[in-house]
Amino acid sequence: MSGGEVAGILVAVFWAILVSFLALVLVRLAQTLKATTRMVSEVSEKAVPLLADASETVRSAHTQLARVDAITSDVQEVTANASALSSTVSSAFGGPLVKVAAFGYGVRRAIGRKGAPAPEPPVVVGRTLPAARRSGRRNRRTKD
């Protein structure tokens, strides 16, 4: 056997080992691709109904948000109407009611003083009370 024949045999053995190694790698890759394909199909089978449910949920939420928007606009309109009504009632009845109350107070005060004698101004030694305080005080002893 010559050196060329030994080299040819070594190259043939190397190629056989290399081809068998590549075949093993390709078989493993094929198994991995099959498992991946199977997993993707299972995920697709489960994801499609989930996406349909999610889409239905989003549609339902959109419908509910539209209803809430309508309710909020109605509440805002009612609030504006109540505010306008409150200010109208306040301006229409507020002034006259204050005048009637003041008139009633004045009448009560006039009737209460009509029968009672005028109280004497209080005497304080060394001090003079302002006129407003002197006229506003009543003698508690004369009420009994």
Salt bridges, closest charged atoms under 4 A:
GLU56 OE1 - ARG59 NH1 3.09
